Amino acid sequence: MIPSWIPPLVVLIDRLTSADLPTSVPTHWNATFTADAWYGTQAAFWMSFLPGLIGAILISVVVLTSGDDISRFAGSAGMAGGTFITGGIALTWFSSLSAARSPEQSTSALLNILIWTTVLALLAFALSALPRKHRRGTSGGESVTDEESE
């Protein structure tokens, strides 16, 4: 659950600590990776931060409320997919800032976002797939851990 919170928190920390932000940043690129839509920095921040935050909240709610009726693999895959999507949206903040400062670097900025969201998704999958040690119910009057039930 923690990896889904990393992108929005990193974006928020960057926004709060950055003093030299450009007045406008690109928010859309065409097929040749040329910026073709620009927004003010404040609007671009909220367009990156809010979907990442909402996605992290939704992922957390789903993980916390999911019962034992899904397999660890299925839950881990869902967590990784959600982290990839919401993390990618949140981390576009950095590609926008990078492209605003140096437009010729747009392609590498977008590829960096893809790489980092993939790393976060794999981290989410690995952490979610680890065996759980907590007790989660009873079977015939005895407590059963995840390792014993598989």
TAFEN-V406418 format. One record per residue. RES is the residue in one small letter. SS is DSSP state (@ for helix, = for strand, . for the rest). OMEGA is omega in radians with two decimals (* if undefined). NEAR is the number of other ideal C-beta (glycine too) atoms within 12 Angstrom. Layout:
BEGIN
res:ss:omega:near
RES:SS:OMEGA:NEAR
RES:SS:OMEGA:NEAR
END
This chain:
BEGIN
res:ss:omega:near
m:.:-3.11:27
i:.:-3.10:19
p:@:-3.14:38
s:@:3.14:42
w:@:-3.07:31
i:@:-3.09:30
p:@:-3.13:42
p:@:3.11:36
l:@:3.11:23
v:@:3.12:28
v:@:3.14:38
l:@:3.12:23
i:@:3.12:17
d:@:-3.12:25
r:@:-3.11:26
l:@:-3.07:13
t:@:-3.13:11
s:.:-3.14:20
a:.:-3.02:8
d:.:-3.13:11
l:.:3.08:22
p:.:-3.13:24
t:.:3.08:15
s:=:-3.12:22
v:=:3.09:36
p:=:3.13:33
t:=:3.10:27
h:=:3.12:21
w:=:3.11:26
n:.:-3.06:13
a:.:3.12:8
t:.:3.13:10
f:.:3.05:20
t:.:-3.14:17
a:=:-3.14:30
d:=:3.04:16
a:=:-3.11:18
w:=:3.08:21
y:=:3.02:24
g:=:-3.09:19
t:@:-3.11:27
q:@:3.13:17
a:@:3.13:19
a:@:3.10:34
f:@:-3.11:32
w:@:3.10:23
m:@:3.09:26
s:@:-3.01:37
f:@:-3.04:33
l:@:3.10:21
p:@:3.09:26
g:@:3.12:41
l:@:3.13:28
i:@:3.09:24
g:@:3.12:35
a:@:3.11:36
i:@:-3.13:20
l:@:3.11:23
i:@:3.14:38
s:@:3.13:24
v:@:-3.14:15
v:@:-3.12:23
v:@:-3.10:29
l:@:-3.10:14
t:@:-3.12:14
s:.:-3.14:21
g:.:-3.13:12
d:.:-3.09:21
d:.:3.05:11
i:.:-3.13:17
s:.:3.12:17
r:@:3.13:26
f:@:-3.14:16
a:@:3.11:18
g:@:3.13:30
s:@:3.12:30
a:@:3.09:21
g:@:3.12:27
m:@:-3.14:41
a:@:3.13:32
g:@:3.11:27
g:@:3.12:37
t:@:3.12:44
f:@:-3.09:33
i:@:-3.09:28
t:@:3.08:37
g:@:3.10:43
g:@:3.11:33
i:@:-3.11:33
a:@:-3.06:43
l:@:3.02:40
t:@:3.07:38
w:@:-3.10:43
f:@:3.10:39
s:@:3.09:38
s:@:3.12:42
l:@:-3.13:33
s:@:-3.13:28
a:@:3.11:35
a:@:-3.12:29
r:@:-3.10:23
s:.:-3.05:18
p:@:3.13:24
e:@:3.14:14
q:@:-3.07:22
s:@:-3.10:30
t:@:-3.12:22
s:@:3.11:18
a:@:3.12:30
l:@:3.10:28
l:@:3.08:20
n:@:3.11:22
i:@:3.11:34
l:@:3.14:21
i:@:-3.09:20
w:@:3.10:29
t:@:3.06:36
t:@:3.10:23
v:@:3.13:23
l:@:3.13:39
a:@:3.10:33
l:@:3.07:23
l:@:3.10:27
a:@:3.13:38
f:@:-3.10:27
a:@:-3.12:21
l:@:3.13:24
s:@:-3.08:33
a:@:3.13:22
l:.:3.09:18
p:.:3.11:17
r:.:-3.10:22
k:.:-3.07:12
h:.:3.10:13
r:=:-3.02:16
r:=:3.11:21
g:=:-3.11:18
t:=:3.08:13
s:=:-3.11:13
g:.:3.09:8
g:.:3.13:7
e:=:3.07:11
s:=:-3.11:15
v:=:3.04:19
t:=:-3.14:18
d:@:-3.11:20
e:@:-3.13:14
e:@:-3.05:16
s:@:-3.09:19
e:.:*:14
END
